Amino acid sequence: MKEKLERLLAQTDDSVRGTVSDEQVVKLVQLVELLDKWNKAYNLTSVRDPNEMLTKHIIDSLVVMPHLKGEQFIDVGTGPGLPGLPLAICMPHCEFVLLDSLGKRIRFIRQVCHELNIENVTAVQSRVEAYDSRLHDFDGVLSRAFASLNDMLSWCHHLPKPSGRFYALKGMYPEQEIADLDTQYGIDEINRLMVPGLEGERHMVIIRPINAH
């Protein structure tokens, strides 16, 4: 599995593959092994094949790295820690809060952090709208297949600091969602993400608050 991950990483952008160390590759493989093991009992992801997890969960998470600005991030609706855990492994200088409402997902994330000695992750079981953002000052709010853009902004408006950004990970270009965007927000940029081995499109929409909340 390590060889396959290295092959996939070799096909990514320079700004991704050039930042992932051998030690981090080992941890990413261990993450997949733990996810596969826990998935059999707790049904954490619909992806059953560990080799598919490398593409659909690990590489799909890491391709966002070059677009993130700042050091404090929250991953809302993180599920089994995606994209937060792969990002935390490969961005050890940054802090990540991984938030989900389901206890089994949070227990999995805490176990991964314990076993892999990941010290820059805080796992929180909470609904996003109930989370007290005063505990942190977030540069970025990440969401992956979490909700429509307007729902994400409505539920997460209290999370970023005034200069912070929302990073919404989408499949196909979300034309209608962008057209319907709340006027309190503006689009910074929309990036098409290239994910080696993955069929279908991936986009990242970066959104800023026009008026700080």
C-alpha positions in Angstrom: 0.0 0.0 0.0 2.9 2.3 0.7 4.2 1.9 -2.8 0.8 2.7 -4.3 0.5 5.9 -2.1 4.0 6.9 -3.3 2.9 6.4 -6.9 -0.2 8.5 -6.4 1.7 11.3 -4.7 4.3 11.3 -7.5 1.4 12.3 -9.9 0.2 15.2 -7.8 1.3 18.8 -8.1 4.8 19.8 -7.0 3.4 21.8 -4.1 1.8 18.6 -2.7 4.3 15.8 -3.4 7.2 18.1 -2.4 5.9 18.6 1.1 5.1 15.0 2.1 8.0 13.3 3.9 8.7 9.5 4.1 7.6 9.5 7.7 4.3 11.2 6.8 3.7 8.6 4.0 4.1 5.8 6.7 1.5 7.6 8.9 -0.9 8.1 6.1 -0.8 4.3 5.3 -1.3 3.6 9.0 -4.3 5.9 9.0 -5.8 3.9 6.1 -5.1 0.6 7.9 -6.9 1.9 11.0 -9.8 3.2 9.0 -10.1 -0.2 7.2 -10.1 -2.0 10.6 -12.6 0.3 12.3 -14.8 0.5 9.2 -15.6 -3.3 9.4 -17.2 -2.7 12.8 -18.4 0.9 12.8 -19.2 1.6 9.2 -17.3 5.0 9.1 -17.1 5.2 5.3 -18.8 3.7 2.3 -15.3 3.1 0.7 -14.5 -0.5 1.6 -11.2 -1.1 -0.3 -8.1 0.3 1.4 -6.5 0.9 -2.0 -9.5 3.0 -3.0 -9.2 4.9 0.3 -5.7 6.0 -0.7 -7.2 7.9 -3.7 -10.7 8.8 -2.4 -9.7 9.8 1.1 -5.9 10.5 1.4 -5.0 12.1 -2.0 -8.4 13.7 -2.3 -7.6 15.4 1.1 -4.0 16.4 0.4 -4.6 18.2 -2.9 -6.2 21.1 -1.0 -2.9 21.8 0.9 -1.5 24.4 -1.5 -4.7 26.5 -1.2 -4.9 26.8 2.6 -3.7 30.0 4.3 -3.1 30.3 8.0 -2.4 27.9 10.9 -5.7 27.4 12.7 -8.3 25.3 10.9 -11.6 23.6 11.7 -12.9 20.7 9.7 -16.7 20.6 10.0 -18.7 17.4 9.5 -15.3 15.7 9.4 -16.7 12.1 9.4 -13.8 9.8 10.1 -11.4 12.8 10.0 -11.4 13.8 6.3 -9.8 15.9 5.1 -8.5 16.9 8.6 -6.4 13.9 9.6 -4.4 13.6 6.4 -3.9 17.4 6.4 -2.8 17.4 10.1 -0.3 14.6 9.4 1.3 16.6 6.5 0.9 20.1 8.0 2.4 19.5 11.5 2.9 23.3 12.0 -0.9 23.9 11.9 -3.6 23.2 14.4 -6.8 21.4 13.4 -10.1 21.0 15.2 -12.1 18.1 13.8 -15.8 18.4 14.5 -18.5 15.9 14.0 -21.8 15.1 15.8 -21.4 11.3 15.8 -19.5 9.8 18.8 -18.1 6.8 16.9 -16.4 9.0 14.4 -14.8 11.2 17.2 -13.7 8.1 19.1 -12.0 6.8 15.9 -10.2 10.1 15.4 -9.0 10.2 19.0 -7.7 6.6 18.7 -5.8 7.5 15.5 -4.2 10.5 17.1 -3.2 8.3 20.1 -1.8 5.5 18.0 0.0 7.7 15.4 1.1 10.3 17.9 -0.7 13.2 16.1 -0.5 16.1 18.5 -2.0 18.9 16.4 -5.6 17.7 16.3 -8.5 18.3 18.7 -11.5 16.1 18.1 -14.8 17.6 19.2 -18.2 15.9 19.2 -20.8 18.7 18.6 -23.2 20.0 16.1 -21.4 22.8 14.2 -24.0 25.5 15.1 -23.6 24.7 18.8 -19.8 24.8 18.8 -18.3 27.7 20.8 -15.9 29.4 18.4 -14.5 31.6 21.1 -12.3 28.6 22.0 -10.3 29.2 18.8 -9.6 31.8 16.2 -9.9 30.0 12.9 -8.0 31.1 9.8 -10.0 28.5 7.7 -13.3 26.5 7.9 -13.0 23.3 5.9 -16.0 21.2 4.7 -16.0 18.2 2.4 -19.3 17.1 1.0 -20.9 18.7 4.0 -23.8 20.8 2.7 -24.8 23.4 0.2 -22.6 26.6 0.2 -25.4 28.7 1.8 -26.1 26.0 4.5 -22.4 25.8 5.3 -22.2 29.6 5.6 -25.4 29.7 7.7 -24.2 27.0 10.1 -20.5 28.0 10.2 -20.7 31.9 10.1 -19.4 32.2 13.6 -16.2 30.1 13.1 -13.7 32.1 11.1 -11.9 35.2 12.3 -12.6 38.4 10.2 -9.7 37.6 7.9 -10.6 33.9 7.7 -11.9 31.9 4.8 -14.3 29.1 4.1 -12.9 26.2 2.0 -15.7 24.2 0.5 -14.7 20.9 -1.2 -17.1 20.0 -4.0 -17.4 17.5 -6.8 -18.7 19.1 -10.0 -18.5 22.9 -10.4 -21.4 24.1 -8.1 -22.8 26.7 -10.6 -26.2 27.1 -9.0 -24.9 27.2 -5.5 -22.5 30.0 -6.5 -25.3 31.9 -8.2 -27.4 31.6 -5.1 -24.7 32.7 -2.7 -25.7 34.9 0.2 -24.7 38.5 -0.6 -22.8 38.8 2.8 -20.1 36.6 1.2 -17.9 36.8 -1.8 -15.9 34.2 -3.8 -12.2 34.5 -3.5 -11.4 31.8 -6.0 -12.5 28.5 -7.4 -9.9 25.9 -8.0 -10.3 22.7 -10.0 -8.4 20.0 -8.0 -6.6 17.3 -9.9 -6.8 14.0 -7.9 -4.7 11.2 -9.5 -6.7 8.0 -9.9 -10.0 9.6 -9.3 -12.8 9.7 -11.8 -15.1 12.7 -11.7 -14.4 16.4 -11.0 -13.2 18.0 -7.8 -13.4 21.7 -7.0 -12.5 23.9 -4.0 -14.6 27.1 -3.5 -12.8 29.7 -1.3 -15.3 32.1 0.3 -14.7 35.2 2.4 -17.1 37.2 4.6 -17.7 40.6 3.0 -18.7 42.0 6.4 -17.0 40.4 9.5 -19.6 38.8 11.7 
